[in-house]
């Protein structure tokens, strides 16, 4: 599970870096915080639904960077 979390953190930082280049650092920081909150919610929900299956929970955690990127661009699209 530690490798899933490490790769998830790298993915979140990569998405935040991309958002920083496109929309600015304030957007990147808020997107990173949103992705962390989303990852925690996904973790606890899938651990509850799968009765503690860490492999499936780790795979579902990768929805967080993808959702964070989509949400940030939907919100930030009107600003540019």
HUSUL-V775151 format. One record per residue. RES is the residue in three letters. PSI is psi in whole degrees, -180 to 180 (* if undefined). NEAR is the number of other ideal C-beta (glycine too) atoms within 8 Angstrom. Layout:
RES|PSI|NEAR  RES|PSI|NEAR
This chain:
UNK|-28|6  UNK|-32|5  UNK|-37|6  UNK|-45|11  UNK|-38|10  UNK|-44|8  UNK|-34|8  UNK|-42|14  UNK|-42|8  UNK|-40|8  UNK|-43|10  UNK|-41|15  UNK|-37|9  UNK|-44|9  UNK|-42|13  UNK|-38|13  UNK|-39|9  UNK|-42|9  UNK|-36|14  UNK|-37|11  UNK|-34|5  UNK|-46|6  UNK|-10|10  UNK|166|6  UNK|-34|6  UNK|-41|6  UNK|-38|12  UNK|-42|13  UNK|-42|9  UNK|-35|9  UNK|-39|15  UNK|-44|12  UNK|-42|8  UNK|-39|11  UNK|-36|15  UNK|-45|10  UNK|-42|8  UNK|-39|12  UNK|-41|12  UNK|-44|8  UNK|-43|8  UNK|-41|13  UNK|-53|10  UNK|-35|8  UNK|-46|8  UNK|-31|12  UNK|-37|11  UNK|-44|7  UNK|-34|6  UNK|9|9  UNK|40|5  UNK|18|5  UNK|104|8  UNK|-30|9  UNK|-47|6  UNK|-39|9  UNK|-42|13  UNK|-37|11  UNK|-39|8  UNK|-23|9  UNK|-23|14  UNK|0|9  UNK|-25|9  UNK|-51|14  UNK|-37|13  UNK|-44|8  UNK|-39|10  UNK|-40|15  UNK|-44|12  UNK|-44|8  UNK|-42|10  UNK|-40|14  UNK|-33|8  UNK|-40|7  UNK|-42|7  UNK|-7|12  UNK|-34|7  UNK|-15|5  UNK|-22|5  UNK|*|5
